[in-house]
């Protein structure tokens, strides 16, 4: 049974769970993360974030996305990815934001790291698109102070970019989130943006290069 995006947002909001409990006395380091949407017409679905060791990745460019990543790319469903990463011993903590992050908006959350668990990865779906991801891939968190990184867009490659609202979930289109019978391009690649075909307007939704910024600050 297919789920609406609103249902997926509820599921996503209920799946926040640390892989290892926040415990300062066990050497945890606390970070404040602020994500700002720099597009003029695109919204981000609830963000998945995780601190982890090197060698853990959301996806590999030029290779097929995992089933869990395809669920994020096509419908903003982070629940499967959350469960997968929580079961990984190389992951320290996972968390997520709630609701859509609109153009020009920012959201802030806290997350912990620990010694060699000093990498941060994040992802969400971009709306309205067929299967485009926002992703931050294993960046190094600051030892002290702050670091700022660019949030980039990647095509999940798991659904054809027909730009038909019937195949795009979210408030702009209200279509179906998943296309199990559509293999798409078959691999993850840097997103070229909105083509301006079918129901999506380049004037309303196109972006160039960086789609957001992520500021990570060590707070403890």
SEDOVO-641556 format. One line per 3 residues: number of its first residue (from 1); for each residue x negated, y negated, z negated of N, C-alpha, C, O. Coordinates in steps of 0.001 Angstrom, whole numbers. Atoms other than C-alpha are relative to their C-alpha. Layout:
N
NUM = X Y Z X Y Z X Y Z X Y Z | ...
//
This chain:
220
1 = -844 1194 0 0 0 0 -877 -1241 0 -1826 -1328 -780 | 787 1216 -66 -1365 -3403 917 433 -975 -1078 1613 -1065 -1416 | -286 946 1063 -1621 -6056 -1762 -112 -1415 526 -936 -1689 1398
4 = 114 1408 -349 -1033 -9780 -1405 -1220 -586 -666 -1742 -18 -1626 | 1168 630 597 -3894 -12159 -2155 291 -400 -1432 -593 -304 -2284 | -308 407 1368 -2050 -13424 -5253 -163 1164 -962 -619 981 -2090
7 = 172 -1176 849 -2015 -9883 -6622 -1472 301 -207 -1885 673 -1305 | 1430 -261 117 -5712 -9480 -5895 -661 -998 -927 -1589 -645 -1655 | 569 1005 887 -6474 -12740 -7695 274 366 -1452 -569 144 -2321
10 = -317 -431 1362 -4701 -11381 -10773 -922 1131 -415 -1451 1133 -1527 | 885 -1114 298 -6706 -8157 -10578 -1405 -505 -268 -2056 -83 -1224 | 1349 518 161 -9930 -10097 -10147 -171 -694 -1333 -1207 -545 -1980
13 = 102 747 1247 -9210 -12289 -13147 -26 906 -1218 -462 501 -2296 | -62 -927 1132 -8703 -9219 -15317 -1204 926 -80 -1292 1751 -989 | 1067 -988 -63 -11922 -7437 -14369 -1319 -483 -564 -2327 212 -436
16 = 1246 477 581 -14513 -9576 -16140 -454 953 -1091 283 1213 -2042 | 504 -955 985 -16704 -7136 -18078 -1511 20 57 -2076 207 1135 | 1459 -37 -7 -20359 -7268 -19151 -518 1406 117 33 2325 -487
19 = 654 -1297 -73 -22600 -4380 -18179 -777 260 -1283 -880 1403 -1728 | 676 -89 1292 -24600 -5089 -21351 469 -1195 -813 460 -2316 -303 | -588 1071 797 -23135 -7154 -24207 -979 -1147 -199 -2188 -946 -305
22 = 820 1171 282 -24376 -10691 -24737 -478 70 -1445 336 59 -2368 | 556 -132 1344 -26696 -10418 -27726 -1344 -700 -53 -2354 -162 402 | 1217 806 51 -29265 -13108 -28378 -1142 739 -680 -2298 603 -281
25 = 1038 -662 780 -31128 -10933 -30852 -623 1187 726 -1580 1781 231 | 606 -1032 -820 -31829 -8366 -28149 -720 -621 1199 -961 57 2198 | 794 649 -1026 -33684 -10916 -26019 777 -598 1149 182 -945 2169
28 = -777 586 -1078 -30826 -12232 -23917 -296 -1478 173 -556 -2194 -794 | 138 1401 -337 -31215 -15551 -22163 1324 -467 588 1901 212 1437 | -1298 487 -436 -28118 -17643 -21581 -168 -1069 1084 -1055 -1920 1016
31 = 58 932 -1122 -27462 -19570 -18375 1388 -593 261 2412 69 91 | -1216 649 -477 -24860 -22067 -17222 -115 -123 1514 -1110 -629 2033 | 6 8 -1463 -23955 -21731 -13544 1148 -869 497 2299 -662 113
34 = -1017 853 -596 -22101 -24424 -11598 -19 181 1512 -1054 4 2154 | -155 -197 -1440 -20816 -23693 -8084 863 -1125 551 1946 -1392 30 | -743 1089 -632 -19686 -26566 -5847 283 353 1451 -628 721 2193
37 = -434 -264 -1374 -17723 -26059 -2621 -282 -1251 841 288 -2310 579 | 409 1139 -821 -19279 -28335 39 701 -60 1356 350 -892 2192 | -719 24 -1274 -16874 -27548 2900 1116 -1041 -47 1457 -1557 -1111
40 = -1105 967 -43 -14092 -29854 4070 1378 661 30 2387 1 -221 | -1313 -618 -98 -11351 -27262 4507 78 1447 -422 1132 2071 -292 | 54 -1410 368 -12435 -23845 3206 110 165 -1518 -458 -624 -2272
43 = -84 -339 1420 -11521 -22331 -172 -754 1290 -274 -829 2172 582 | 668 -1226 439 -13510 -19710 -2106 952 773 -902 1570 196 -1796 | -758 -841 922 -11680 -16790 -3697 -809 166 -1288 -1962 -263 -1341
46 = 740 -159 1259 -12643 -15841 -7302 -1397 577 231 -1575 1552 960 | 1393 -362 -180 -16407 -15526 -7527 -394 1186 -865 -71 1225 -2053 | 672 -1072 728 -18163 -12308 -8539 -1440 -444 -225 -2087 -942 696
49 = 1385 354 308 -21497 -12926 -10298 -615 1085 -857 61 1699 -1682 | 703 -1029 774 -24108 -10580 -11727 -1460 -370 -177 -2091 -910 732 | 1433 86 227 -27537 -10738 -13322 -568 1410 70 59 2363 -393
52 = 509 -1339 -279 -29805 -7857 -12392 -1502 -26 240 -2114 -1092 302 | 1398 -134 -344 -33282 -6586 -11677 -160 -91 1513 819 -5 2254 | 249 3 -1431 -34917 -6851 -8282 318 1383 563 267 2380 -156
55 = -328 -1283 -624 -33949 -4133 -5824 1475 296 50 1880 1310 618 | -1454 -155 -61 -30192 -4553 -6300 530 -1063 968 181 -2237 843 | -464 946 -998 -28362 -6164 -3374 1465 154 338 2027 1245 236
58 = -1402 -23 -419 -24881 -7083 -2213 159 700 1344 1091 1480 1539 | -43 -579 -1338 -25592 -6088 1393 -1351 -211 661 -2196 -949 156 | 1214 167 -799 -28349 -5808 3989 397 -509 1376 1231 99 2046
61 = -316 544 -1313 -28222 -7965 7103 -309 1023 1088 -1336 1701 1048 | 175 -935 -1100 -27804 -5906 10260 468 1403 -290 374 2281 568 | -523 -1311 364 -26301 -2963 8388 1461 -127 -438 1895 -1216 -814
64 = -1408 76 394 -22663 -2064 7598 166 -402 -1465 -630 -14 -2320 | -332 335 1387 -21138 -3570 4473 550 1238 -692 1181 2080 -53 | -599 -1088 763 -20222 -1129 1720 1515 -185 -42 2032 -1262 255
67 = -1461 103 128 -16557 -363 1181 370 -1098 -984 1297 -1871 -741 | -297 1008 1033 -16618 -2539 -1954 -196 -1410 538 596 -2305 241 | 232 1322 -573 -18105 -5477 -48 1036 -330 1070 1426 -1489 1209
70 = -1023 257 -1017 -15600 -5079 2785 1311 -439 -641 2063 -1220 -57 | -1214 419 720 -12802 -5436 225 -91 -1474 -419 907 -2195 -418 | 203 1418 309 -14298 -8754 -857 155 -822 1266 860 -1831 1270
73 = 25 762 -1248 -14818 -9917 2728 1387 -171 613 1706 -1239 1135 | -1300 36 -666 -11307 -9080 3946 1132 -499 -883 2110 -1051 -380 | -1132 340 857 -9164 -9731 881 -346 -667 -1307 545 -910 -2121
76 = 378 648 1250 -11158 -11354 -1910 130 895 -1217 183 408 -2347 | -171 -949 1105 -10805 -8191 -4008 -1372 392 -545 -2100 1146 100 | 1314 -270 591 -13852 -8036 -6331 25 1131 -1025 -1008 1437 -1622
79 = -113 -1004 1061 -12568 -5279 -8632 -892 1216 251 -1533 1712 -676 | 841 -1149 -301 -14350 -2431 -6841 -1474 -314 -125 -2245 502 -632 | 1395 426 118 -17617 -4341 -6629 -390 -145 -1463 -1499 224 -1852
82 = 246 150 1420 -17348 -5171 -10324 -250 1364 -657 -1198 1524 -1425 | 167 -1343 579 -16921 -1503 -11257 -1301 642 452 -2005 1257 -349 | 1227 -577 -541 -19766 -423 -8991 -1237 -573 -679 -2136 176 -1060
85 = 1177 629 589 -22235 -2939 -10414 -71 237 -1502 -1169 338 -2049 | 12 -288 1436 -21198 -2325 -14026 -575 1384 -289 -1112 1619 -1371 | 516 -1352 185 -22180 1318 -13548 -1484 125 359 -2083 1187 192
88 = 1392 -16 -435 -25638 367 -12262 -916 -429 -1152 -747 -1521 -1693 | 887 309 1125 -28403 466 -14918 -944 -1158 285 -1550 -1708 -634 | 849 1127 -354 -30321 -2189 -13013 744 -1324 -72 187 -2378 235
91 = -836 1202 167 -27477 -4655 -13659 151 -290 -1480 434 609 -2271 | -104 394 1406 -27414 -6609 -16923 1405 -438 -373 1955 17 -1375 | -1325 525 325 -24093 -8466 -16809 733 -383 1273 128 -860 2233
94 = -857 493 -1073 -21198 -9129 -14464 1068 -910 -587 1441 -780 -1753 | -1094 863 416 -18556 -11812 -14653 700 -519 1251 221 -289 2361 | -695 602 -1140 -16047 -13622 -12421 734 -1259 -409 1064 -1447 -1580
97 = -833 1184 215 -14229 -16922 -12079 1441 366 326 1728 1491 735 | -1412 -234 -281 -10470 -17284 -11656 519 -1050 971 64 -2194 969 | -644 934 -902 -8347 -18867 -8952 -879 -419 1165 -2053 -54 1242
100 = 712 480 -1169 -9343 -20546 -5703 -832 -1234 -326 -437 -2057 -1152 | 852 1174 127 -12183 -23077 -5501 110 -775 1306 -421 -352 2333 | -287 761 -1201 -11092 -25753 -3039 -1138 -916 420 -2118 -1061 -311
103 = 1031 898 -511 -13142 -28183 -943 -321 -1118 -989 583 -1773 -1507 | 431 1054 904 -15182 -30569 -3094 115 331 -1471 -289 -472 -2311 | -180 -386 1393 -14344 -28685 -6296 -1213 767 -523 -1997 1329 241
106 = 1074 -748 664 -16760 -27165 -8810 589 876 -1089 1647 579 -1643 | -372 -874 1109 -16497 -24337 -11304 -1277 355 -749 -2332 546 -143 | 1163 -295 835 -18832 -23598 -14221 297 1200 -893 1387 1312 -1455
109 = -130 -1151 884 -19375 -20359 -16123 -1357 293 -620 -2374 -247 -185 | 1251 -411 635 -21997 -18798 -18393 -240 1474 256 699 2251 431 | 390 -1377 -235 -23899 -15571 -17882 -1346 224 -673 -2107 -725 -862
112 = 1269 -274 678 -26812 -13850 -19592 -926 829 876 -493 1594 1738 | 1029 -810 -637 -30064 -12395 -18334 -915 538 -1080 -723 262 -2264 | 877 -582 1007 -32859 -10499 -20005 -1290 479 653 -1256 1307 1563
115 = 1341 -381 -471 -36615 -10149 -19334 -5 247 1504 82 -704 2281 | 72 -291 -1428 -36793 -8349 -15974 1355 -86 711 1409 21 1936 | -1319 211 -607 -33039 -8833 -15394 158 -1504 282 1015 -2171 -297
118 = 110 1440 -201 -33825 -12281 -14023 467 -453 1372 84 -1526 1838 | -545 347 -1308 -31988 -12272 -10694 1504 -231 -101 2185 376 -927 | -1438 293 -29 -28543 -13682 -9913 530 201 1414 -37 -308 2381
121 = -716 -159 -1264 -26208 -12576 -7128 1450 -416 -196 2028 -215 -1264 | -1392 443 52 -22780 -14022 -6323 634 195 1364 -50 178 2388 | -707 -92 -1271 -20125 -13550 -3681 1483 -282 -187 2026 -149 -1283
124 = -1454 155 -49 -16545 -14381 -2720 406 -43 1469 -450 -80 2353 | -514 117 -1369 -14334 -14536 374 264 -1461 318 614 -2240 -568 | -360 1333 -463 -13877 -17702 2418 1377 45 661 1656 914 1488
127 = -1348 95 -569 -10306 -18694 3271 203 -1340 699 -183 -2373 153 | -528 -1151 -729 -8975 -18896 5899 -1014 560 997 -1410 -129 1937 | 813 -741 -972 -11215 -16360 7665 447 1449 -22 1151 1874 -938
130 = -326 -1427 -15 -10850 -12730 8663 -823 781 -1014 -278 1566 -1789 | 860 -798 889 -13860 -11368 6765 -1339 -698 -253 -2401 -85 -145 | 1232 750 246 -16361 -14092 5932 -269 -122 -1487 635 -400 -2275
133 = 438 24 1390 -18327 -14025 2676 -824 -1237 -304 -1586 -1711 538 | 994 898 573 -19987 -16676 593 -907 886 -836 -422 1750 -1567 | 891 -892 740 -23090 -15097 -888 -1286 -689 -424 -1877 -1473 318
136 = 1307 359 543 -26094 -15824 -3077 -647 1321 -345 -80 2100 -1111 | 536 -1358 9 -28458 -12869 -2885 -1293 109 -806 -2379 -161 -294 | 1147 -332 829 -30771 -12035 -5772 -990 -1119 -218 -2198 -894 -155
139 = 918 1121 235 -32189 -15493 -6483 -565 72 -1416 50 641 -2318 | 653 -15 1306 -34571 -15983 -9379 560 -1099 -885 648 -2253 -466 | -516 979 946 -33121 -17713 -12421 -1159 -734 -673 -2250 -179 -797
142 = 1096 792 569 -35150 -20484 -14102 -444 513 -1364 373 945 -2176 | 505 -331 1329 -37411 -19696 -17034 428 -1068 -994 766 -768 -2140 | -462 1150 775 -36541 -23164 -18350 583 -1011 975 297 -955 2171
145 = -556 1033 -868 -34592 -26125 -17001 1015 541 985 1797 1433 658 | -1017 -334 -996 -32574 -25799 -13795 -618 320 1357 -1720 -122 1683 | 301 -238 -1406 -32755 -24464 -10258 1297 -128 785 2367 242 300
148 = -1172 137 -859 -30389 -25257 -7392 -237 758 1297 -1294 644 1917 | 99 -815 -1208 -29723 -22909 -4487 1159 -317 945 2189 -855 537 | -1049 163 -1002 -27712 -23039 -1261 877 1246 49 382 2372 16
151 = -966 -1067 -199 -24569 -20946 -933 218 127 1503 573 -853 2158 | -96 -182 -1446 -24461 -19449 2572 1151 931 365 1668 1665 -478 | -1122 -797 -494 -21794 -17764 4712 -497 1149 866 -1397 979 1689
154 = 355 -1197 -759 -22039 -14233 6138 1282 685 469 2260 766 -275 | -1126 -781 -497 -19643 -12281 8329 -142 1429 -499 -1191 2051 -324 | 40 -1354 543 -18771 -8975 6665 -67 1081 1057 -465 2209 767
157 = 82 -967 -1089 -18533 -7261 10045 965 1154 -86 814 2144 631 | -930 -1117 193 -15633 -5101 8887 1379 -261 592 2267 587 510 | -1282 337 -624 -12795 -6881 10702 -259 -944 1169 -1104 -1835 1079
160 = 137 858 -1167 -12467 -8486 14126 406 -1431 -332 1409 -1652 -1012 | -303 1414 250 -12528 -12293 14017 1020 -521 1010 698 -1351 1861 | -1035 442 -934 -9245 -12761 15856 625 -1331 -412 1312 -1970 385
163 = -509 1276 537 -8349 -15785 13666 1516 -112 104 2060 -1204 263 | -1458 -47 47 -4708 -14715 13630 455 -24 -1449 -16 773 -2260 | -465 107 1378 -2884 -15744 10472 627 1293 -510 617 1550 -1714
166 = -594 -1274 418 -1126 -12371 10432 -1037 906 -648 -690 1796 -1424 | 1072 -846 525 -4523 -10846 9578 -891 -724 -1005 -1984 -256 -1326 | 796 805 938 -5739 -13510 7144 845 -313 -1239 1904 -927 -1111
169 = -760 300 1215 -4573 -13717 3501 -225 -1436 -454 -988 -2180 163 | 254 1305 594 -4384 -16837 1374 1092 -1013 265 2004 -751 1049 | -1062 1008 -85 -2311 -20015 1081 170 -622 1383 1272 -1043 1735
172 = -136 612 -1324 -3079 -21312 4580 732 906 978 1497 434 1819 | -546 -940 -987 -2039 -18148 6431 1029 972 -563 2068 1200 56 | -955 -923 621 -336 -15678 4075 111 1346 673 1129 2025 539
175 = -51 -1274 -703 -1227 -12651 6190 -500 1163 -832 -695 1037 -2040 | 455 -1215 671 -2390 -9127 5346 -1498 -88 -289 -2260 -554 558 | 1415 135 359 -5738 -8908 3513 -929 1057 572 -2122 793 721
178 = 895 -1079 -392 -7058 -5576 4805 403 593 1350 1578 602 1717 | -244 -593 -1317 -7407 -3897 8197 -777 1308 91 -1832 1363 723 | 708 -1271 83 -8385 -286 7589 -230 651 1361 -1131 1476 1508
181 = 141 -616 -1323 -7938 613 11279 -822 -861 948 -891 -552 2138 | 796 897 -827 -10182 -2215 12567 -1454 44 -480 -1745 -456 -1566 | 1385 -122 452 -13940 -1467 12411 -804 -1286 81 -1898 -1366 -477
184 = 734 1256 -123 -14950 -5023 13306 -1292 176 777 -1393 1048 1640 | 1287 -75 -704 -18518 -5607 14478 -878 1132 -517 -1757 1616 196 | 718 -1147 531 -19877 -2906 12190 -1259 -307 -777 -1937 617 -1225
187 = 1188 361 770 -22664 -4859 10463 145 -1433 -513 902 -2230 41 | -34 1341 595 -23221 -7943 8290 -974 -917 736 -2098 -521 1046 | 856 957 -699 -24613 -11041 10000 346 -1422 -446 1432 -1652 -977
190 = -302 1380 379 -24885 -14811 9387 1235 -495 746 1334 -340 1963 | -1252 423 -617 -21469 -16318 10025 -208 -1186 943 -885 -2150 585 | 70 1136 -921 -21165 -18575 13099 1065 -1048 -275 1112 -2078 398
193 = -1050 959 336 -18183 -20326 11491 1305 304 720 1513 1412 1215 | -1315 -132 -626 -14699 -20879 12888 -127 -202 1504 -758 -1156 1959 | 66 96 -1457 -14289 -20271 16618 1038 -973 567 870 -1488 1673
196 = -1068 859 -502 -11120 -22350 16935 976 731 891 1680 115 1691 | -916 -814 -790 -9185 -19479 18478 1288 239 -775 1348 35 -1987 | -1269 -416 607 -5597 -18386 17818 549 -1060 -964 880 -2168 -542
199 = -694 876 945 -4257 -19982 14601 -912 -928 -805 -415 -1769 -1553 | 918 811 809 -7399 -21590 13121 -625 -1128 817 -1096 -918 1935 | 528 1186 -664 -8547 -25091 14029 -1430 -280 -455 -1707 -329 -1653
202 = 1366 384 350 -12242 -25936 14176 -9 -1344 -716 -777 -1533 -1659 | -39 1327 609 -11383 -29530 13278 366 75 -1482 -115 -723 -2287 | -460 -117 1383 -9715 -28389 10063 -926 839 -868 -1074 557 -2057
205 = 662 -983 847 -11937 -25530 8926 -1484 248 292 -2136 946 -486 | 1384 -317 -337 -15352 -25495 10619 -989 -534 -1034 -751 -1571 -1654 | 1097 460 850 -18544 -25775 8556 -1298 146 770 -1363 847 1780
208 = 1324 -93 -607 -22197 -26205 9445 -1023 315 -1089 -1163 -443 -2050 | 1058 -337 945 -24985 -24448 7558 505 301 -1398 1370 1155 -1591 | -313 -244 1409 -24721 -24619 3775 1471 -260 -291 2022 -1279 127
211 = -1416 174 344 -21191 -24121 2415 202 -393 -1460 1302 -780 -1854 | -127 349 1413 -21918 -24764 -1259 -1363 -68 -652 -2374 303 -54 | 1239 4 770 -24537 -25311 -3908 242 657 -1349 1337 590 -1907
214 = -70 -723 1258 -25277 -23294 -7026 -1111 -512 -892 -2289 -361 -571 | 977 504 957 -26998 -24917 -9994 -24 928 -1214 998 1160 -1860 | 176 -923 1120 -28388 -22543 -12621 -859 -678 -1052 -1974 -1111 -759
217 = 716 680 1086 -29455 -23999 -15984 -167 923 -1182 806 1502 -1665 | 278 -768 1223 -31121 -22165 -18859 489 -809 -1200 30 -1930 -1419 | -554 725 1145 -29159 -23143 -21975 -399 610 -1338 -171 0 -2383
220 = 461 -610 1252 -30621 -20712 -24551 -991 1098 268 -1486 1724 -670
//
